[in-house]
């Protein structure tokens, strides 16, 4: 204990002396100062005149954006691949296995470099485009998609979504009760889909279509400097974001696929056989019998993968996607406030870890076996 | 009255009929595995088309259209396939970085020693595992360190004021002797107060201090090797140094942390838990940043660590947290009866751990340890971000070299890097699966 205390004291003293020598004032006061550098992707207003604190906040939002989207996409892909690996179709299961074994064993950073420096850099130049489908184009400047411009009354449409979800819950309840009473299951899926799409759509039409689509404008002719996509039209998703999202999704999906496969294989075979002998179709068996039980095994390691994806999103710094670490690195270079920046990073990631664990812990409790 | 019997009893088996034509052979296999239902058939065709669509260009690029030999970029400038000539020209750089050409035999020797130590360790049937482990963990790192850096360190000591004693190796030796004596004295005092035999408490500590002294003497000896700065290291050498040092150094630390987390002493358990959770909660990049920008701040004036050492410290602490959790899993899998049995025999805590619990726990977690090493191996690529040139960094840097720059150079480099990393990681994961199966069989 004494030795440890002395060590800590020594470290603090050294740090204070070194900071003084480098003329750096300790503390978080620097967050108020003007940043003076631009950021290529911002979800909320930011200019070069904004403060360092604002810049870090922009970075934080960017991290959350790429991690959140990555988690959703990786989960979808991971579940598909994980189930495909257990398919009775030899080709499908082998393809899924090959995908998992290849991408899982290559460092994420290398994959990120591949997508960003090779694939996205070989897209057509700024004055050309490559059309994926109507309204969605790609070139070296990024992904150009239509932008949705909300008009007046859009809040009604947005408010219709929770209303629809509430209605869906009511319908599901009623359907269960109806099935228990009469043995006939109403077409819940159909009704719910209709509700989920119909209610917001009705609100949308009723308020006079308060959403207008701003297509990206592309000039093919005219003076050379005016060709290409016009600034201010449509929405441009920067290639750094596309590359990072691709790499994170494809890499993490392999791990999620393995988690899902292990979870499904962890469910006793008797369960599948019993379900089949009750007359459930294979899709129903998977959805109603196997997956709910597999979720118990899947959720804890799945949480880990979500955390890994979030932490791995910090690789953004390698391709200069402005996430928290990348922006923080720039601030660090400008101000030299190493201790403060690193502490902000650590606090953010630790906080996120705890939050994710808490949320997934709640989910886990809900699906866990109730033991008596 | 005659009884006619028309019962018929067959006294031999009928030969089996040939199975239906469409359930055997290639056709049967196809029907069963690829076209069992119409939906399956459609999926098969879609996947097949997808495979052809992705694999054909890859094979064309890497094999058919590839350029295999050539002196410089002119052969690859117009190529539509991989430029393997470039990989061939840069291979030494990819392996050694900027390590002086005349000294590269030292790196080779280290690689060979590593293989000599590692291969028998990995094959379960080879005997003398304990000796082998001592060589790998105790001897090999020291030899490798001396070979790679050149050794011949000048220790001069800094704690005793220069007015009392001029800076010299002797001053360092005196300091070390005083330091060791103080530690041993404190331990003896503690043992005395706790009423334990003094020799049993101090002997392990004395052995550790003696071992460190031997290492210090060895690295300060002049073997006539030219010193090579770590700034000149690069390529696969750096990747392996970071991964293996991180692993070897993190191993004992991980064991201590795992034991600490399960300890009954609240302070120790809390401190270990906080340490583990903090390192596991943050990305490796922030740890590396911290090691590269914050460590220099923590040190007294005049003391500097080189970049590689800073990265190694960061990686080791990070890896130790993950190792601790893996090992804790093993500790928890040991039945309580083992602990109780050991205690009933009168073994002390460390004796119980060393002789009963750890040997069993560590054997269980071998697959987990290999898995954790695979992630560390992949994560070593992140040292690029703090300016070290590992295998990937070296490839990335060389692709822009004017001598070989061409449209396909970058992609070729990445494919080569991917193949090498893949081969390493895949082999290790197969090994982990193999030990897992073996352990499973042993327990059944």
Interface residues (C-beta under 8 A of the other chain):
Chain A: X10 X11 X14 X15 X17 X18 X19 X21 X88 X89 X90 X91 X92 X95 X101 X102 X104 X105 X106 X107 X108 X109 X110 X113 X114 X117 X118 X307 X311 X312 X314 X315 X317 X318 X325 X329 X332 X338 X339 X342 X345 X346 X349 X350 X353 X354
Chain B: X33 X34 X36 X40 X43 X44 X47 X48 X50 X51 X277 X278 X280 X281 X282 X283 X284 X285 X286 X289 X290 X293 X294 X296 X297 X298 X299 X300 X301 X374 X378 X379 X381 X382 X384 X385 X392 X396 X410 X411 X414 X417 X418 X421 X422 X425 X426 X429
